[in-house]
Amino acid sequence: MPRNRESVTKLLIAEEDKLSHDLEHLEFAQRRAARGRECVNRVRSLRDSCSFGTAEREQADRLLVNYENLQTLLEDLCHRLRDKINARHV
């Protein structure tokens, strides 16, 4: 029994280490995603200030698409990390 208890304790400690590592990644990703949402909004405002049909508007549209694509990746990462963490709690 003591050997089993020791093995279980080691496994629990290892799982806690993994979970804390995942939580750190999630916190980092969430901070980046929040900043990313702010950037998307700023770039959208910049784009909206440009006149339709101008080179500046086209450039701002491309920039906005790039920021939105990056934001989608960040949000997806947050979602996958949350799922991974929640799966461990089940």
Biopython code that builds the backbone (N, CA, C, O; Angstrom):
import numpy as np
from Bio.PDB.StructureBuilder import StructureBuilder

atoms = [
    (1, "MET", "N", (0.797, -1.207, 0.000)),
    (1, "MET", "CA", (0.000, 0.000, 0.000)),
    (1, "MET", "C", (0.843, 1.277, 0.000)),
    (1, "MET", "O", (0.543, 2.190, -0.769)),
    (2, "PRO", "N", (1.880, 1.377, 0.827)),
    (2, "PRO", "CA", (2.687, 2.602, 0.808)),
    (2, "PRO", "C", (3.301, 2.860, -0.567)),
    (2, "PRO", "O", (3.432, 4.007, -0.994)),
    (3, "ARG", "N", (3.674, 1.779, -1.253)),
    (3, "ARG", "CA", (4.259, 1.940, -2.587)),
    (3, "ARG", "C", (3.204, 2.469, -3.571)),
    (3, "ARG", "O", (3.503, 3.318, -4.410)),
    (4, "ASN", "N", (1.999, 1.971, -3.462)),
    (4, "ASN", "CA", (0.907, 2.455, -4.319)),
    (4, "ASN", "C", (0.618, 3.921, -4.040)),
    (4, "ASN", "O", (0.430, 4.722, -4.956)),
    (5, "ARG", "N", (0.588, 4.252, -2.766)),
    (5, "ARG", "CA", (0.333, 5.643, -2.377)),
    (5, "ARG", "C", (1.425, 6.559, -2.935)),
    (5, "ARG", "O", (1.144, 7.655, -3.421)),
    (6, "GLU", "N", (2.654, 6.099, -2.858)),
    (6, "GLU", "CA", (3.781, 6.878, -3.362)),
    (6, "GLU", "C", (3.663, 7.066, -4.878)),
    (6, "GLU", "O", (3.913, 8.154, -5.396)),
    (7, "SER", "N", (3.286, 6.011, -5.573)),
    (7, "SER", "CA", (3.122, 6.092, -7.034)),
    (7, "SER", "C", (1.996, 7.047, -7.403)),
    (7, "SER", "O", (2.140, 7.867, -8.310)),
    (8, "VAL", "N", (0.882, 6.940, -6.702)),
    (8, "VAL", "CA", (-0.250, 7.820, -6.972)),
    (8, "VAL", "C", (0.119, 9.269, -6.677)),
    (8, "VAL", "O", (-0.246, 10.171, -7.431)),
    (9, "THR", "N", (0.825, 9.489, -5.605)),
    (9, "THR", "CA", (1.257, 10.848, -5.246)),
    (9, "THR", "C", (2.154, 11.429, -6.330)),
    (9, "THR", "O", (2.003, 12.591, -6.709)),
    (10, "LYS", "N", (3.084, 10.629, -6.825)),
    (10, "LYS", "CA", (3.977, 11.106, -7.890)),
    (10, "LYS", "C", (3.189, 11.443, -9.151)),
    (10, "LYS", "O", (3.464, 12.447, -9.809)),
    (11, "LEU", "N", (2.212, 10.607, -9.486)),
    (11, "LEU", "CA", (1.381, 10.873, -10.659)),
    (11, "LEU", "C", (0.570, 12.157, -10.482)),
    (11, "LEU", "O", (0.444, 12.947, -11.418)),
    (12, "LEU", "N", (0.029, 12.363, -9.303)),
    (12, "LEU", "CA", (-0.741, 13.578, -9.040)),
    (12, "LEU", "C", (0.130, 14.823, -9.127)),
    (12, "LEU", "O", (-0.291, 15.845, -9.670)),
    (13, "ILE", "N", (1.316, 14.740, -8.606)),
    (13, "ILE", "CA", (2.250, 15.868, -8.667)),
    (13, "ILE", "C", (2.600, 16.179, -10.115)),
    (13, "ILE", "O", (2.659, 17.344, -10.507)),
    (14, "ALA", "N", (2.833, 15.136, -10.909)),
    (14, "ALA", "CA", (3.157, 15.335, -12.325)),
    (14, "ALA", "C", (1.987, 15.991, -13.050)),
    (14, "ALA", "O", (2.194, 16.875, -13.881)),
    (15, "GLU", "N", (0.762, 15.568, -12.745)),
    (15, "GLU", "CA", (-0.416, 16.169, -13.376)),
    (15, "GLU", "C", (-0.580, 17.625, -12.963)),
    (15, "GLU", "O", (-0.929, 18.469, -13.788)),
    (16, "GLU", "N", (-0.333, 17.922, -11.703)),
    (16, "GLU", "CA", (-0.408, 19.312, -11.235)),
    (16, "GLU", "C", (0.614, 20.184, -11.948)),
    (16, "GLU", "O", (0.321, 21.324, -12.308)),
    (17, "ASP", "N", (1.807, 19.650, -12.150)),
    (17, "ASP", "CA", (2.848, 20.393, -12.869)),
    (17, "ASP", "C", (2.399, 20.699, -14.295)),
    (17, "ASP", "O", (2.567, 21.817, -14.782)),
    (18, "LYS", "N", (1.824, 19.691, -14.962)),
    (18, "LYS", "CA", (1.339, 19.897, -16.330)),
    (18, "LYS", "C", (0.226, 20.936, -16.350)),
    (18, "LYS", "O", (0.201, 21.818, -17.208)),
    (19, "LEU", "N", (-0.689, 20.824, -15.402)),
    (19, "LEU", "CA", (-1.813, 21.742, -15.346)),
    (19, "LEU", "C", (-1.341, 23.172, -15.100)),
    (19, "LEU", "O", (-1.831, 24.102, -15.740)),
    (20, "SER", "N", (-0.406, 23.355, -14.190)),
    (20, "SER", "CA", (0.071, 24.711, -13.918)),
    (20, "SER", "C", (0.776, 25.282, -15.143)),
    (20, "SER", "O", (0.676, 26.476, -15.423)),
    (21, "HIS", "N", (1.481, 24.435, -15.862)),
    (21, "HIS", "CA", (2.141, 24.872, -17.093)),
    (21, "HIS", "C", (1.099, 25.301, -18.120)),
    (21, "HIS", "O", (1.256, 26.333, -18.772)),
    (22, "ASP", "N", (0.032, 24.510, -18.266)),
    (22, "ASP", "CA", (-1.045, 24.852, -19.193)),
    (22, "ASP", "C", (-1.755, 26.135, -18.760)),
    (22, "ASP", "O", (-2.121, 26.955, -19.602)),
    (23, "LEU", "N", (-1.948, 26.312, -17.466)),
    (23, "LEU", "CA", (-2.590, 27.529, -16.968)),
    (23, "LEU", "C", (-1.751, 28.763, -17.277)),
    (23, "LEU", "O", (-2.285, 29.814, -17.632)),
    (24, "GLU", "N", (-0.431, 28.628, -17.140)),
    (24, "GLU", "CA", (0.454, 29.737, -17.480)),
    (24, "GLU", "C", (0.342, 30.076, -18.960)),
    (24, "GLU", "O", (0.276, 31.247, -19.335)),
    (25, "HIS", "N", (0.320, 29.037, -19.804)),
    (25, "HIS", "CA", (0.164, 29.275, -21.239)),
    (25, "HIS", "C", (-1.172, 29.939, -21.548)),
    (25, "HIS", "O", (-1.247, 30.846, -22.377)),
    (26, "LEU", "N", (-2.226, 29.482, -20.877)),
    (26, "LEU", "CA", (-3.546, 30.059, -21.101)),
    (26, "LEU", "C", (-3.568, 31.527, -20.693)),
    (26, "LEU", "O", (-4.094, 32.362, -21.429)),
    (27, "GLU", "N", (-3.011, 31.851, -19.545)),
    (27, "GLU", "CA", (-2.980, 33.246, -19.099)),
    (27, "GLU", "C", (-2.224, 34.124, -20.091)),
    (27, "GLU", "O", (-2.656, 35.233, -20.405)),
    (28, "PHE", "N", (-1.097, 33.621, -20.581)),
    (28, "PHE", "CA", (-0.317, 34.362, -21.566)),
    (28, "PHE", "C", (-1.133, 34.565, -22.840)),
    (28, "PHE", "O", (-1.200, 35.674, -23.370)),
    (29, "ALA", "N", (-1.757, 33.486, -23.330)),
    (29, "ALA", "CA", (-2.537, 33.559, -24.558)),
    (29, "ALA", "C", (-3.732, 34.497, -24.394)),
    (29, "ALA", "O", (-4.070, 35.235, -25.320)),
    (30, "GLN", "N", (-4.365, 34.476, -23.238)),
    (30, "GLN", "CA", (-5.511, 35.363, -22.995)),
    (30, "GLN", "C", (-5.091, 36.831, -22.983)),
    (30, "GLN", "O", (-5.799, 37.690, -23.508)),
    (31, "ARG", "N", (-3.935, 37.113, -22.382)),
    (31, "ARG", "CA", (-3.434, 38.501, -22.405)),
    (31, "ARG", "C", (-3.154, 38.949, -23.834)),
    (31, "ARG", "O", (-3.509, 40.060, -24.229)),
    (32, "ARG", "N", (-2.511, 38.068, -24.608)),
    (32, "ARG", "CA", (-2.213, 38.396, -26.000)),
    (32, "ARG", "C", (-3.499, 38.576, -26.811)),
    (32, "ARG", "O", (-3.587, 39.472, -27.650)),
    (33, "ALA", "N", (-4.478, 37.735, -26.561)),
    (33, "ALA", "CA", (-5.751, 37.830, -27.283)),
    (33, "ALA", "C", (-6.460, 39.142, -26.953)),
    (33, "ALA", "O", (-7.037, 39.776, -27.837)),
    (34, "ALA", "N", (-6.417, 39.549, -25.688)),
    (34, "ALA", "CA", (-7.050, 40.817, -25.295)),
    (34, "ALA", "C", (-6.366, 41.986, -25.993)),
    (34, "ALA", "O", (-7.035, 42.884, -26.504)),
    (35, "ARG", "N", (-5.042, 41.978, -26.017)),
    (35, "ARG", "CA", (-4.316, 43.039, -26.718)),
    (35, "ARG", "C", (-4.593, 42.982, -28.212)),
    (35, "ARG", "O", (-4.691, 44.010, -28.882)),
    (36, "GLY", "N", (-4.719, 41.760, -28.723)),
    (36, "GLY", "CA", (-5.008, 41.591, -30.142)),
    (36, "GLY", "C", (-6.361, 42.169, -30.529)),
    (36, "GLY", "O", (-6.505, 42.779, -31.588)),
    (37, "ARG", "N", (-7.360, 41.971, -29.656)),
    (37, "ARG", "CA", (-8.687, 42.544, -29.935)),
    (37, "ARG", "C", (-8.601, 44.062, -30.007)),
    (37, "ARG", "O", (-9.237, 44.685, -30.857)),
    (38, "GLU", "N", (-7.812, 44.659, -29.111)),
    (38, "GLU", "CA", (-7.626, 46.109, -29.142)),
    (38, "GLU", "C", (-6.955, 46.548, -30.442)),
    (38, "GLU", "O", (-7.342, 47.555, -31.035)),
    (39, "CYS", "N", (-5.961, 45.800, -30.878)),
    (39, "CYS", "CA", (-5.265, 46.131, -32.135)),
    (39, "CYS", "C", (-6.208, 46.029, -33.322)),
    (39, "CYS", "O", (-6.206, 46.897, -34.195)),
    (40, "VAL", "N", (-7.014, 44.974, -33.359)),
    (40, "VAL", "CA", (-7.974, 44.812, -34.459)),
    (40, "VAL", "C", (-8.909, 46.013, -34.494)),
    (40, "VAL", "O", (-9.195, 46.547, -35.566)),
    (41, "ASN", "N", (-9.380, 46.434, -33.343)),
    (41, "ASN", "CA", (-10.287, 47.592, -33.291)),
    (41, "ASN", "C", (-9.596, 48.870, -33.762)),
    (41, "ASN", "O", (-10.199, 49.679, -34.469)),
    (42, "ARG", "N", (-8.329, 49.054, -33.371)),
    (42, "ARG", "CA", (-7.590, 50.250, -33.816)),
    (42, "ARG", "C", (-7.385, 50.236, -35.332)),
    (42, "ARG", "O", (-7.568, 51.249, -36.007)),
    (43, "VAL", "N", (-7.000, 49.067, -35.852)),
    (43, "VAL", "CA", (-6.771, 48.968, -37.297)),
    (43, "VAL", "C", (-8.088, 49.149, -38.052)),
    (43, "VAL", "O", (-8.108, 49.753, -39.125)),
    (44, "ARG", "N", (-9.179, 48.634, -37.507)),
    (44, "ARG", "CA", (-10.488, 48.818, -38.135)),
    (44, "ARG", "C", (-10.853, 50.305, -38.178)),
    (44, "ARG", "O", (-11.356, 50.805, -39.184)),
    (45, "SER", "N", (-10.591, 50.994, -37.076)),
    (45, "SER", "CA", (-10.870, 52.439, -37.041)),
    (45, "SER", "C", (-10.002, 53.185, -38.054)),
    (45, "SER", "O", (-10.471, 54.093, -38.739)),
    (46, "LEU", "N", (-8.748, 52.794, -38.137)),
    (46, "LEU", "CA", (-7.844, 53.398, -39.114)),
    (46, "LEU", "C", (-8.367, 53.165, -40.525)),
    (46, "LEU", "O", (-8.421, 54.082, -41.344)),
    (47, "ARG", "N", (-8.750, 51.921, -40.792)),
    (47, "ARG", "CA", (-9.281, 51.597, -42.118)),
    (47, "ARG", "C", (-10.540, 52.403, -42.417)),
    (47, "ARG", "O", (-10.714, 52.914, -43.523)),
    (48, "ASP", "N", (-11.417, 52.510, -41.417)),
    (48, "ASP", "CA", (-12.676, 53.244, -41.617)),
    (48, "ASP", "C", (-12.449, 54.735, -41.852)),
    (48, "ASP", "O", (-13.312, 55.414, -42.408)),
    (49, "SER", "N", (-11.300, 55.243, -41.434)),
    (49, "SER", "CA", (-11.018, 56.664, -41.646)),
    (49, "SER", "C", (-10.497, 56.947, -43.056)),
    (49, "SER", "O", (-10.386, 58.102, -43.466)),
    (50, "CYS", "N", (-10.179, 55.884, -43.789)),
    (50, "CYS", "CA", (-9.677, 56.048, -45.160)),
    (50, "CYS", "C", (-10.842, 56.083, -46.145)),
    (50, "CYS", "O", (-11.851, 55.405, -45.950)),
    (51, "SER", "N", (-10.699, 56.855, -47.172)),
    (51, "SER", "CA", (-11.741, 56.966, -48.206)),
    (51, "SER", "C", (-11.793, 55.699, -49.045)),
    (51, "SER", "O", (-10.772, 55.077, -49.337)),
    (52, "PHE", "N", (-13.015, 55.337, -49.423)),
    (52, "PHE", "CA", (-13.203, 54.174, -50.292)),
    (52, "PHE", "C", (-12.493, 54.387, -51.618)),
    (52, "PHE", "O", (-12.472, 55.492, -52.160)),
    (53, "GLY", "N", (-11.910, 53.304, -52.134)),
    (53, "GLY", "CA", (-11.283, 53.357, -53.454)),
    (53, "GLY", "C", (-9.873, 53.903, -53.475)),
    (53, "GLY", "O", (-9.275, 54.010, -54.546)),
    (54, "THR", "N", (-9.322, 54.252, -52.323)),
    (54, "THR", "CA", (-7.963, 54.787, -52.292)),
    (54, "THR", "C", (-6.972, 53.674, -51.991)),
    (54, "THR", "O", (-7.332, 52.617, -51.474)),
    (55, "ALA", "N", (-5.714, 53.940, -52.328)),
    (55, "ALA", "CA", (-4.652, 52.972, -52.041)),
    (55, "ALA", "C", (-4.509, 52.769, -50.534)),
    (55, "ALA", "O", (-4.218, 51.667, -50.069)),
    (56, "GLU", "N", (-4.719, 53.850, -49.776)),
    (56, "GLU", "CA", (-4.616, 53.746, -48.320)),
    (56, "GLU", "C", (-5.682, 52.810, -47.756)),
    (56, "GLU", "O", (-5.419, 52.024, -46.846)),
    (57, "ARG", "N", (-6.893, 52.908, -48.313)),
    (57, "ARG", "CA", (-7.988, 52.043, -47.853)),
    (57, "ARG", "C", (-7.675, 50.579, -48.185)),
    (57, "ARG", "O", (-7.891, 49.693, -47.358)),
    (58, "GLU", "N", (-7.176, 50.332, -49.375)),
    (58, "GLU", "CA", (-6.819, 48.967, -49.771)),
    (58, "GLU", "C", (-5.725, 48.401, -48.865)),
    (58, "GLU", "O", (-5.790, 47.242, -48.453)),
    (59, "GLN", "N", (-4.734, 49.213, -48.562)),
    (59, "GLN", "CA", (-3.653, 48.784, -47.682)),
    (59, "GLN", "C", (-4.188, 48.520, -46.273)),
    (59, "GLN", "O", (-3.814, 47.533, -45.639)),
    (60, "ALA", "N", (-5.050, 49.390, -45.794)),
    (60, "ALA", "CA", (-5.640, 49.211, -44.468)),
    (60, "ALA", "C", (-6.534, 47.967, -44.432)),
    (60, "ALA", "O", (-6.583, 47.272, -43.417)),
    (61, "ASP", "N", (-7.234, 47.684, -45.522)),
    (61, "ASP", "CA", (-8.044, 46.460, -45.603)),
    (61, "ASP", "C", (-7.161, 45.215, -45.480)),
    (61, "ASP", "O", (-7.496, 44.282, -44.749)),
    (62, "ARG", "N", (-6.046, 45.206, -46.189)),
    (62, "ARG", "CA", (-5.122, 44.058, -46.117)),
    (62, "ARG", "C", (-4.560, 43.905, -44.706)),
    (62, "ARG", "O", (-4.460, 42.798, -44.177)),
    (63, "LEU", "N", (-4.200, 45.028, -44.116)),
    (63, "LEU", "CA", (-3.668, 44.994, -42.756)),
    (63, "LEU", "C", (-4.714, 44.465, -41.782)),
    (63, "LEU", "O", (-4.399, 43.661, -40.905)),
    (64, "LEU", "N", (-5.945, 44.911, -41.933)),
    (64, "LEU", "CA", (-7.026, 44.457, -41.065)),
    (64, "LEU", "C", (-7.242, 42.949, -41.207)),
    (64, "LEU", "O", (-7.417, 42.250, -40.209)),
    (65, "VAL", "N", (-7.229, 42.456, -42.428)),
    (65, "VAL", "CA", (-7.384, 41.014, -42.645)),
    (65, "VAL", "C", (-6.273, 40.246, -41.941)),
    (65, "VAL", "O", (-6.536, 39.218, -41.317)),
    (66, "ASN", "N", (-5.037, 40.730, -42.031)),
    (66, "ASN", "CA", (-3.917, 40.067, -41.356)),
    (66, "ASN", "C", (-4.113, 40.056, -39.844)),
    (66, "ASN", "O", (-3.909, 39.028, -39.198)),
    (67, "TYR", "N", (-4.503, 41.184, -39.283)),
    (67, "TYR", "CA", (-4.741, 41.263, -37.840)),
    (67, "TYR", "C", (-5.893, 40.351, -37.423)),
    (67, "TYR", "O", (-5.819, 39.680, -36.393)),
    (68, "GLU", "N", (-6.951, 40.328, -38.221)),
    (68, "GLU", "CA", (-8.084, 39.460, -37.890)),
    (68, "GLU", "C", (-7.697, 37.988, -37.954)),
    (68, "GLU", "O", (-8.144, 37.192, -37.129)),
    (69, "ASN", "N", (-6.871, 37.623, -38.926)),
    (69, "ASN", "CA", (-6.407, 36.240, -39.024)),
    (69, "ASN", "C", (-5.548, 35.861, -37.824)),
    (69, "ASN", "O", (-5.693, 34.771, -37.271)),
    (70, "LEU", "N", (-4.662, 36.752, -37.426)),
    (70, "LEU", "CA", (-3.850, 36.494, -36.230)),
    (70, "LEU", "C", (-4.728, 36.377, -34.983)),
    (70, "LEU", "O", (-4.499, 35.526, -34.124)),
    (71, "GLN", "N", (-5.718, 37.232, -34.904)),
    (71, "GLN", "CA", (-6.620, 37.201, -33.756)),
    (71, "GLN", "C", (-7.382, 35.882, -33.697)),
    (71, "GLN", "O", (-7.578, 35.317, -32.621)),
    (72, "THR", "N", (-7.804, 35.402, -34.844)),
    (72, "THR", "CA", (-8.502, 34.117, -34.904)),
    (72, "THR", "C", (-7.605, 32.999, -34.383)),
    (72, "THR", "O", (-8.064, 32.120, -33.654)),
    (73, "LEU", "N", (-6.330, 33.031, -34.755)),
    (73, "LEU", "CA", (-5.386, 32.025, -34.263)),
    (73, "LEU", "C", (-5.222, 32.110, -32.747)),
    (73, "LEU", "O", (-5.203, 31.088, -32.062)),
    (74, "LEU", "N", (-5.106, 33.326, -32.228)),
    (74, "LEU", "CA", (-4.966, 33.504, -30.779)),
    (74, "LEU", "C", (-6.207, 33.027, -30.027)),
    (74, "LEU", "O", (-6.101, 32.354, -29.001)),
    (75, "GLU", "N", (-7.362, 33.376, -30.538)),
    (75, "GLU", "CA", (-8.608, 32.946, -29.886)),
    (75, "GLU", "C", (-8.738, 31.425, -29.930)),
    (75, "GLU", "O", (-9.194, 30.810, -28.966)),
    (76, "ASP", "N", (-8.339, 30.821, -31.044)),
    (76, "ASP", "CA", (-8.380, 29.364, -31.166)),
    (76, "ASP", "C", (-7.424, 28.717, -30.166)),
    (76, "ASP", "O", (-7.762, 27.710, -29.544)),
    (77, "LEU", "N", (-6.242, 29.290, -30.011)),
    (77, "LEU", "CA", (-5.288, 28.768, -29.032)),
    (77, "LEU", "C", (-5.876, 28.819, -27.628)),
    (77, "LEU", "O", (-5.766, 27.850, -26.875)),
    (78, "CYS", "N", (-6.491, 29.926, -27.272)),
    (78, "CYS", "CA", (-7.124, 30.050, -25.951)),
    (78, "CYS", "C", (-8.191, 28.970, -25.776)),
    (78, "CYS", "O", (-8.273, 28.329, -24.729)),
    (79, "HIS", "N", (-8.993, 28.781, -26.796)),
    (79, "HIS", "CA", (-10.066, 27.791, -26.729)),
    (79, "HIS", "C", (-9.491, 26.378, -26.537)),
    (79, "HIS", "O", (-9.986, 25.615, -25.707)),
    (80, "ARG", "N", (-8.450, 26.034, -27.302)),
    (80, "ARG", "CA", (-7.847, 24.698, -27.176)),
    (80, "ARG", "C", (-7.210, 24.501, -25.805)),
    (80, "ARG", "O", (-7.313, 23.420, -25.225)),
    (81, "LEU", "N", (-6.554, 25.535, -25.283)),
    (81, "LEU", "CA", (-5.949, 25.423, -23.953)),
    (81, "LEU", "C", (-7.015, 25.255, -22.877)),
    (81, "LEU", "O", (-6.845, 24.457, -21.955)),
    (82, "ARG", "N", (-8.119, 26.006, -22.990)),
    (82, "ARG", "CA", (-9.220, 25.851, -22.025)),
    (82, "ARG", "C", (-9.791, 24.436, -22.077)),
    (82, "ARG", "O", (-10.057, 23.827, -21.041)),
    (83, "ASP", "N", (-9.978, 23.919, -23.293)),
    (83, "ASP", "CA", (-10.492, 22.550, -23.447)),
    (83, "ASP", "C", (-9.540, 21.534, -22.816)),
    (83, "ASP", "O", (-9.976, 20.595, -22.149)),
    (84, "LYS", "N", (-8.265, 21.725, -23.030)),
    (84, "LYS", "CA", (-7.256, 20.807, -22.485)),
    (84, "LYS", "C", (-7.292, 20.834, -20.948)),
    (84, "LYS", "O", (-7.238, 19.790, -20.298)),
    (85, "ILE", "N", (-7.382, 22.027, -20.390)),
    (85, "ILE", "CA", (-7.421, 22.167, -18.932)),
    (85, "ILE", "C", (-8.707, 21.574, -18.376)),
    (85, "ILE", "O", (-8.685, 20.852, -17.379)),
    (86, "ASN", "N", (-9.820, 21.879, -19.017)),
    (86, "ASN", "CA", (-11.109, 21.360, -18.544)),
    (86, "ASN", "C", (-11.178, 19.839, -18.652)),
    (86, "ASN", "O", (-11.803, 19.190, -17.813)),
    (87, "ALA", "N", (-10.551, 19.267, -19.665)),
    (87, "ALA", "CA", (-10.554, 17.810, -19.824)),
    (87, "ALA", "C", (-9.828, 17.128, -18.675)),
    (87, "ALA", "O", (-10.165, 16.004, -18.303)),
    (88, "ARG", "N", (-8.851, 17.793, -18.121)),
    (88, "ARG", "CA", (-8.097, 17.210, -16.991)),
    (88, "ARG", "C", (-8.917, 17.235, -15.703)),
    (88, "ARG", "O", (-8.674, 16.441, -14.794)),
    (89, "HIS", "N", (-9.873, 18.132, -15.626)),
    (89, "HIS", "CA", (-10.682, 18.257, -14.411)),
    (89, "HIS", "C", (-11.827, 17.271, -14.387)),
    (89, "HIS", "O", (-12.476, 17.100, -13.355)),
    (90, "VAL", "N", (-12.082, 16.628, -15.492)),
    (90, "VAL", "CA", (-13.225, 15.699, -15.571)),
    (90, "VAL", "C", (-12.893, 14.369, -14.968)),
    (90, "VAL", "O", (-13.735, 13.471, -14.950)),
]
sb = StructureBuilder()
sb.init_structure("model")
sb.init_model(0)
sb.init_chain("A")
sb.init_seg("    ")
for serial, (resi, resn, name, xyz) in enumerate(atoms, 1):
    if name == "N":
        sb.init_residue(resn, " ", resi, " ")
    sb.init_atom(name, np.array(xyz, "f"), 0.0, 1.0, " ", f" {name:<3s}", serial, name[0])
structure = sb.get_structure()
